[in-house]
Amino acid sequence: MRVKDPEHLIAKIIRKKILEPNRIIDKSNYLIEIQDLIGLKAIHLFKQRWLSIHNFIMKHYEVIGSPKGYYREGDPQEFITKLTNSGIEAELHNSGYRSIHYNIEIKPGRQKFIAEIQVRTIFEEGWSEIDHDLRYPYHTDNILINKSLQILNRLAGSSDELGDFINLLQVENSINEQNIHDRDIKIKEFQAIIENLKIEKNEKISINKKFADINEIPHILTSCQLGDSAYDQMLTKIARLNKE
């Protein structure tokens, strides 16, 4: 978190006056006109987790206006659509800046203030800090700096994408491990049932061999195709065999 220092406040007021000459910003209204005097950042690890943070902010804070989500040209349309579907105003940023901004009303004392929460990934934060330090706001026309920051921006975006992919792999791996564990338990249950069958020993050996063959099938191992329905059907067949 940070409180904007006087020098940066004056510089921002000057920039706003250049863009909007008729706009009045003075001592009486700057607390309302400048909405990031108090700034907070929520830095998260995986890009896909922005939605849970968004829901938390919208539930627990008095949000002023619509949140704004800045995205870079080339970002997935799916992500942009999720922003708009969540009530966020999506805006293309020419410099490649990525972040979601919320203006919230806070009252640390008797006086009300407007604070800005910026939500972005750790990679987006790294790029933003470098961009802010080297380019913003005084070197916007330096071609070499701009080009270098564009390359770094693409690397940051690719790092976020790779991070989400690795996270997905970890989730899928956990699911597969649980499926294999469940499958092994079911096979042990079958084997216990087979041992209690009133059939000849060679028939038990034959049935156990079939289970051994199933155990060697790769897709059974990785995705646990032996689901509850197949499990119930197999139990029915074994019960019928036992009666015979």
Secondary structure, 3 states (H helix, E strand, C coil): CEECCHHHHHHHHHHHHHHCCCCCCCCCCHHHHCCCCEEEEEEECCHHHHHHHHHHHHHHCEECCCCEEEECCCCCHHHHHHHHHCCCEEEECCCCCCEEEEEEEECCCCCCEEEEEEEEEHHHHHHHHHHHHHCCCCCCCCHHHHHHHHHHHHHHHHHHHHHHHHHHHHHHHHHHHHHHHHHHHHHHHHHHHHHCCCCCHHHHHHHHHHHHHHHCCHHHHHHCCCCHHHHHHHHHHHHHHHHC
